[in-house]
Amino acid sequence: MRRLLITLSVVVAALLLSTLTVEDVYSHGLGRGESIAKSVGSKIAKLYVELVPEMKRYGSMGEQTLMLELKDAESNEGIRGVGYELRISRFATNELLLHDRFYSSTDKVTIDFQPTMDDTSSVEGKRNESGFYMADGSEPLTVRGKAFRDAGLYRIEAKVLAIDGNMLDEVDQASYELLITLSEAREFKVAYEGKEYSIETISYFDALSEFDFDPASMSIRAVMPFNWDKEFVQGIPLFHFEFYISKEFSALANKEFKGMLNGVEEPITVDRAAEGFVVVHYMTPKSRLLSIADKVLAMPDAMRDSMIVELVSVGDVKDGGASTTQQGGQVDLSTLDWSPVLTTTTSKGSILVEMQFAPSTINVNDTVYFRFTFKDPKTGEELKSVRYDVMLYDVNDEHVDRSHRSKTMRTVQVYDGSFFTEQGRYTLLLTDVNDTGESARFSITVVPEFPLGIAIIIASVSMFIVVLMKRIPTTNNNKMMI
């Protein structure tokens, strides 16, 4: 009986504690994505795709690198010897930019793209006996043409034709489709009262076709190609666009604003804490885009093939509203319980980023401090005054809109407990680090506080067991217990 009660106590505790298990959540961000798991060959696998760098400057024709990795869904380890039939197209136009076969003997297919002004694409590389271009670094491989020349959403379609170096029967093949973003930063010079000022934009959907600043109404208008057909809009998870207004342009920077998409008022986020800029974010999810589409489709046809982003001044910022501060107040950072240093490089490897967080064990609803150091990866020399954007992705892999901080040079970022309301894995993403267009990411795990209710239950069960055990007569000490 005594042994039974001891076993019961262990089982009850184990069952209760099992509810605290933290599940893995895999995240994505700008220029990258991960598919759902599918059956392929004898495996269950998901496809990870990444484009680096994921941001380009207007007019630049820099090289882009696309990486594909098929991962075992259980172990999350890369699968070697994968051959793909790859299609790349512009999401906005459905224009096919590349269609060919690529193979890697390692777990990653890596393809270098050199954008050109040519409308046709060409592949410079070596094919194997099965007709696949070798994309594992063993042979030079470059794709030239329109692919990744312009900013916007790109559709990546990859059919897995081979695994572990062996061709698959058609019934065992699997097709994956992901959308990745190549964002574009662009600077415009505008005139106001005899002076010239800077307004910058970052478009995460398509390249701008028009930009206007009206000094009379102090409003901005940016236009890009768009298709308001609801079937098309249904495929867009989030429309994201940003204006950066130089604080030197105080006549505009110190205005209150409202945002408009094709004449429909849309909630915006205004970040006045950025270094040197007031940043205005449009982050419109699919549900609101569909609602706007209903209104746009009732407008004249001229409105249907464009996304018109407007920023309208609605008065001056009230006293005290021209800047914002981080949460956390005055804290002696040396007294915090810092984690060990985590290290990564930016997506093209040009900057080494070190990060620590405090507390070293993050509980649900904790205020968390993040400390960054930026270094030259070759010399180890610390880089000063590095500018970057920073944002959080939650346990559901969704961008937390209000976490987005732009053009900051702070070496410490503070997020209060309202950002960490669930247990699980969060992602901290830094983008456009030091104006390189490159990103860096860190994963952190938030654990639940030990629930008081569970503690009371375990304590009650334990007390009950102790009482029962005291009532059970003890056996003869000279007898061996079985």
C-alpha positions in Angstrom: 0.0 0.0 0.0 2.8 2.4 0.9 4.5 1.7 -2.4 1.3 2.2 -4.3 0.8 5.6 -2.7 4.4 6.7 -3.5 3.9 5.6 -7.1 0.6 7.5 -7.2 2.3 10.7 -6.0 5.0 10.4 -8.6 2.4 9.8 -11.4 0.2 12.7 -10.3 3.2 15.1 -10.2 4.4 13.9 -13.6 1.0 14.3 -15.2 0.7 17.8 -13.8 4.2 18.8 -14.8 3.7 17.4 -18.3 1.3 20.3 -19.0 4.3 22.6 -18.8 6.1 21.2 -21.8 7.3 23.8 -24.2 6.6 23.0 -27.9 8.9 24.0 -30.7 7.6 26.7 -33.0 9.5 27.4 -36.2 9.5 30.9 -37.4 10.0 32.9 -40.5 10.7 36.5 -41.3 11.6 38.8 -44.2 12.9 36.9 -47.2 12.4 33.5 -45.7 9.7 30.9 -45.0 8.9 27.4 -44.0 6.2 25.2 -45.5 3.9 22.7 -43.8 5.1 19.2 -43.5 4.3 16.8 -46.4 4.9 13.1 -47.2 7.8 12.7 -49.7 9.3 9.3 -50.4 9.4 7.5 -47.1 9.8 10.7 -45.1 7.6 13.5 -43.6 9.4 16.7 -44.5 9.0 20.5 -44.7 10.8 22.9 -47.0 12.8 25.9 -45.7 13.6 28.8 -48.1 15.7 31.8 -47.5 16.7 34.8 -49.7 19.8 36.9 -48.7 20.0 39.8 -48.4 16.3 40.2 -48.1 16.3 44.0 -48.7 17.7 46.0 -51.6 18.3 49.6 -52.3 16.5 51.2 -55.2 18.4 51.0 -58.4 20.9 48.4 -57.0 21.6 45.3 -59.0 23.4 43.4 -56.3 23.7 39.6 -56.1 21.1 37.6 -54.2 21.4 34.1 -52.9 18.5 31.7 -52.6 18.8 28.7 -50.3 16.5 25.7 -50.1 16.6 23.0 -47.4 14.3 20.0 -47.1 14.1 19.1 -43.4 12.9 16.0 -41.6 9.7 17.1 -39.8 10.6 15.1 -36.6 14.3 15.8 -36.2 14.4 19.1 -38.0 17.6 18.0 -39.6 18.4 18.7 -43.3 18.0 15.9 -45.8 20.9 15.2 -48.1 20.9 14.5 -51.8 17.7 16.3 -52.8 16.8 17.2 -56.4 14.2 19.9 -57.1 12.2 21.1 -60.1 12.2 24.8 -59.2 9.9 27.6 -60.5 10.2 31.2 -59.4 7.6 33.8 -60.4 6.5 37.3 -59.4 3.4 37.0 -57.2 2.0 40.3 -58.4 2.1 39.4 -62.1 2.5 35.6 -62.2 5.4 36.1 -64.6 7.6 33.0 -64.6 11.2 34.0 -64.1 13.0 30.7 -63.7 12.1 27.0 -64.4 14.8 24.4 -64.1 16.2 21.5 -62.1 18.7 21.8 -59.3 20.5 19.2 -57.1 22.7 19.1 -54.0 24.6 16.2 -52.5 24.5 18.1 -49.2 21.4 19.2 -47.3 21.2 22.6 -49.0 20.6 23.8 -52.5 22.3 27.2 -52.9 21.8 29.4 -56.1 23.4 32.7 -56.8 21.3 35.2 -58.7 22.8 38.2 -60.6 19.9 40.5 -61.6 20.2 42.1 -65.1 18.0 44.3 -67.3 17.5 41.3 -69.7 14.0 39.9 -69.8 15.2 36.4 -70.4 17.1 34.3 -67.8 20.1 32.1 -68.3 21.8 29.6 -66.0 25.6 29.3 -65.9 26.5 26.0 -64.2 27.2 22.3 -64.7 24.5 19.7 -65.0 24.9 16.1 -63.7 24.0 13.0 -65.6 20.3 13.3 -64.6 20.0 16.9 -66.0 20.1 18.7 -62.7 22.3 21.8 -62.2 24.8 21.1 -59.3 23.9 23.5 -56.5 25.9 22.3 -53.6 29.0 24.6 -54.1 31.0 21.9 -55.9 30.6 23.8 -59.2 30.0 27.6 -59.9 26.3 28.3 -60.4 24.8 31.7 -61.3 21.3 32.6 -62.7 21.2 35.9 -64.6 18.0 37.7 -65.6 14.9 39.4 -64.0 14.6 37.1 -61.0 15.0 39.3 -57.8 15.7 42.4 -59.9 12.7 44.2 -58.5 11.3 44.3 -55.0 8.1 42.5 -54.0 6.6 39.1 -53.3 8.0 36.1 -55.1 6.4 32.7 -55.4 8.8 29.7 -54.9 7.4 26.4 -56.2 9.7 23.4 -55.6 8.8 19.8 -56.5 11.0 17.2 -54.8 12.1 14.7 -57.5 15.0 13.0 -55.6 16.0 12.2 -52.0 19.2 10.7 -50.7 20.5 10.8 -54.2 17.8 8.6 -55.6 15.0 9.6 -58.0 11.5 9.2 -56.6 8.5 7.6 -58.3 5.9 10.2 -59.3 3.6 9.0 -56.6 6.3 9.6 -53.9 7.2 13.2 -55.1 5.9 16.3 -53.2 5.4 19.9 -54.3 5.9 22.8 -52.0 4.9 26.5 -52.5 6.1 29.4 -50.4 6.0 33.2 -50.7 9.1 35.2 -49.8 9.6 39.0 -49.8 12.4 41.1 -51.3 11.8 44.5 -49.8 13.1 47.8 -51.3 14.4 50.9 -49.6 14.2 54.1 -51.6 14.9 57.8 -50.7 13.0 60.7 -52.2 14.0 64.4 -51.9 11.2 66.9 -51.5 11.2 70.7 -51.4 9.5 72.7 -48.7 9.8 76.5 -48.1 13.0 76.7 -50.1 14.8 73.7 -48.5 15.2 70.1 -49.5 14.3 67.2 -47.1 14.5 63.5 -47.2 11.5 61.0 -47.1 12.4 57.4 -47.4 10.1 54.4 -48.1 10.4 50.7 -47.6 8.0 48.6 -49.7 7.5 44.9 -48.9 5.1 44.2 -51.7 6.2 45.8 -55.0 8.4 48.6 -56.3 6.8 52.1 -56.3 5.6 53.5 -59.6 4.7 57.0 -58.2 5.6 59.2 -55.3 4.2 62.7 -54.5 4.5 65.1 -51.6 1.9 67.9 -51.4 3.4 70.9 -49.4 0.0 72.6 -49.2 -1.8 69.7 -47.5 1.4 68.2 -46.0 0.5 64.8 -47.3 2.4 62.0 -49.0 1.2 59.6 -51.7 2.9 56.5 -52.9 1.6 54.1 -55.6 2.6 50.6 -56.6 1.0 48.0 -58.9 -1.7 45.9 -57.2 -4.6 43.6 -58.1 -7.6 44.2 -56.0 -9.4 41.0 -57.2 -10.5 39.2 -54.1 -9.1 35.9 -55.2 -5.7 37.6 -55.5 -6.0 39.4 -52.2 -6.9 36.2 -50.5 -3.3 35.0 -51.0 -1.7 38.0 -49.3 -1.2 37.4 -45.5 0.0 40.9 -44.7 0.6 44.2 -46.6 3.5 46.0 -45.1 4.8 49.5 -46.0 6.8 52.2 -44.2 7.4 55.9 -44.6 10.6 57.4 -42.9 10.3 61.2 -42.4 13.5 62.9 -41.5 13.2 64.7 -38.1 15.1 67.6 -39.8 11.8 68.1 -41.7 10.2 69.2 -38.5 7.2 70.9 -40.2 6.1 67.4 -41.3 7.7 65.2 -38.7 5.8 67.0 -35.9 2.4 66.3 -37.4 -0.3 63.9 -36.4 -1.2 61.5 -39.2 -3.9 59.3 -40.5 -3.3 56.5 -43.1 -5.3 55.7 -46.2 -5.2 52.8 -48.6 -7.0 53.6 -51.9 -9.0 56.3 -50.1 -10.0 54.0 -47.2 -8.8 55.0 -43.8 -6.4 52.4 -42.4 -4.9 52.1 -38.9 -1.2 53.0 -38.8 1.6 52.8 -36.2 3.8 56.0 -35.8 7.2 55.4 -34.2 8.7 58.7 -33.0 11.5 57.0 -31.0 13.6 56.1 -34.1 17.0 57.7 -34.5 16.6 60.7 -36.8 13.3 59.7 -38.3 9.6 59.5 -37.6 8.6 56.1 -39.0 5.0 55.3 -40.1 4.1 51.6 -40.5 1.2 50.2 -42.5 0.7 46.6 -41.5 -2.6 45.5 -42.9 -3.6 41.8 -42.5 -5.6 39.8 -45.0 -8.9 40.3 -43.3 -8.7 44.1 -43.6 -7.3 43.9 -47.1 -10.4 41.9 -48.1 -12.6 44.5 -46.5 -10.8 47.3 -48.4 -11.1 45.3 -51.6 -14.9 45.3 -51.3 -14.8 49.1 -51.3 -12.2 49.4 -54.1 -14.1 47.1 -56.4 -17.0 49.5 -56.2 -14.7 52.4 -57.3 -13.8 53.5 -60.8 -11.6 50.9 -62.7 -8.6 53.2 -62.5 -8.3 52.4 -58.7 -8.3 48.6 -59.2 -4.8 48.0 -60.5 -2.9 50.1 -58.0 -2.2 50.2 -54.2 -2.4 53.9 -53.3 -0.7 54.5 -49.9 -1.5 58.0 -48.5 -0.3 59.7 -45.3 -2.4 62.7 -44.4 -1.6 65.4 -41.8 -4.4 66.0 -39.3 -2.8 68.6 -37.0 0.3 69.1 -34.8 1.6 66.7 -32.3 0.6 67.7 -28.8 3.2 68.6 -26.2 5.1 65.6 -25.1 3.9 63.5 -28.0 6.9 64.1 -30.3 8.9 61.3 -28.8 8.4 58.0 -27.1 10.5 56.1 -24.6 11.1 52.4 -24.0 9.5 50.6 -21.1 11.7 49.7 -18.1 12.5 53.0 -16.5 15.9 53.5 -14.9 17.5 50.1 -14.4 21.1 49.3 -13.4 22.0 46.9 -16.2 24.9 45.4 -14.2 22.5 44.0 -11.6 20.5 42.0 -14.1 20.8 38.2 -14.5 22.2 38.1 -18.1 22.2 35.0 -20.3 25.3 33.7 -21.9 26.3 35.5 -25.1 24.5 34.2 -28.2 26.3 34.9 -31.5 25.3 34.9 -35.1 26.2 36.7 -38.3 24.0 38.8 -40.5 22.5 37.0 -43.5 25.5 37.7 -45.8 28.0 37.4 -43.1 29.2 41.0 -43.1 28.5 41.7 -39.4 28.9 39.6 -36.3 26.0 40.2 -33.8 26.3 39.2 -30.1 23.1 39.2 -28.0 22.4 38.6 -24.3 19.0 38.7 -22.6 17.9 39.2 -19.0 16.6 37.5 -17.0 18.5 34.5 -18.2 15.3 32.4 -17.7 12.3 34.2 -19.1 9.0 33.5 -17.6 5.6 34.4 -18.9 4.8 38.1 -18.4 8.5 39.0 -17.6 10.0 42.3 -18.8 12.9 41.3 -21.0 16.1 43.2 -21.7 18.1 42.5 -24.9 21.7 43.8 -25.2 23.5 43.9 -28.6 27.1 44.2 -29.6 28.1 44.5 -33.3 31.5 43.5 -34.6 33.6 43.1 -37.7 33.6 39.3 -38.2 37.2 39.3 -39.5 38.9 41.5 -37.0 36.6 41.2 -34.0 36.6 45.0 -33.7 33.4 46.4 -32.2 31.3 48.6 -34.6 29.8 51.7 -33.1 26.5 53.5 -33.9 25.1 50.6 -35.8 21.6 51.4 -37.0 19.0 48.6 -37.3 15.3 47.7 -37.2 14.1 45.2 -34.5 10.9 43.3 -34.1 9.4 40.3 -32.3 7.6 37.2 -33.7 5.4 35.4 -31.2 5.0 31.7 -30.5 2.6 31.5 -33.4 5.3 32.9 -35.7 3.3 36.1 -36.3 4.8 39.5 -36.4 4.0 41.5 -33.3 3.1 44.9 -34.9 3.8 47.1 -31.9 7.2 45.5 -31.3 8.6 47.0 -34.5 11.3 49.6 -33.7 12.9 51.3 -36.7 16.2 53.0 -37.4 17.4 52.6 -33.8 21.0 52.7 -32.6 20.2 51.6 -29.0 22.4 48.8 -27.8 19.7 47.7 -25.3 16.1 47.0 -26.2 13.4 46.5 -23.6 10.1 44.7 -24.1 7.6 44.6 -21.2 5.7 41.5 -20.1 2.7 42.2 -22.3 4.8 40.9 -25.2 5.5 37.5 -23.6 2.0 36.3 -22.5 2.5 32.7 -23.8 5.0 30.0 -23.2 7.0 28.9 -26.2 9.7 30.0 -28.7 9.8 33.7 -29.7 12.0 35.2 -32.4 13.9 38.5 -32.2 14.6 39.7 -35.7 17.0 42.5 -36.6 16.8 43.8 -40.2 18.7 46.2 -42.4 21.6 46.0 -40.0 24.0 49.0 -40.5 22.2 49.8 -43.8 23.4 46.6 -45.4 19.9 45.1 -46.1 21.0 42.1 -44.1 19.2 40.6 -41.1 20.1 38.6 -38.0 17.7 36.5 -35.8 17.7 35.0 -32.4 15.3 32.5 -30.8 14.4 32.7 -27.1 12.2 30.4 -25.1 9.6 31.7 -22.6 8.7 29.2 -19.9 5.5 29.3 -17.8 5.7 30.4 -14.2 4.9 27.4 -11.9 1.2 27.8 -11.6 0.0 28.3 -8.0 -3.0 26.0 -8.6 -0.9 23.1 -9.7 1.4 23.7 -6.7 -1.6 23.6 -4.3 -2.9 20.4 -5.9 0.5 18.7 -5.7 0.9 19.9 -2.1 -2.6 18.7 -1.2 -2.0 15.3 -2.8 1.3 15.0 -0.9 -0.3 15.9 2.4 -3.0 13.3 1.8 -0.5 10.6 1.0 1.5 11.5 4.2 -1.6 11.2 6.4 -2.5 7.8 4.9 1.0 6.6 5.2 1.0 7.4 9.0 -2.1 5.4 9.4 -0.6 2.3 7.8 1.1 0.0 10.4 4.8 -0.5 9.7 6.2 -3.9 9.0 8.7 -5.8 11.1 12.1 -4.2 10.7 13.8 -7.6 10.5 11.8 -8.6 7.4 13.0 -7.7 3.9 10.6 -5.4 2.0 9.4 -6.8 -1.3 
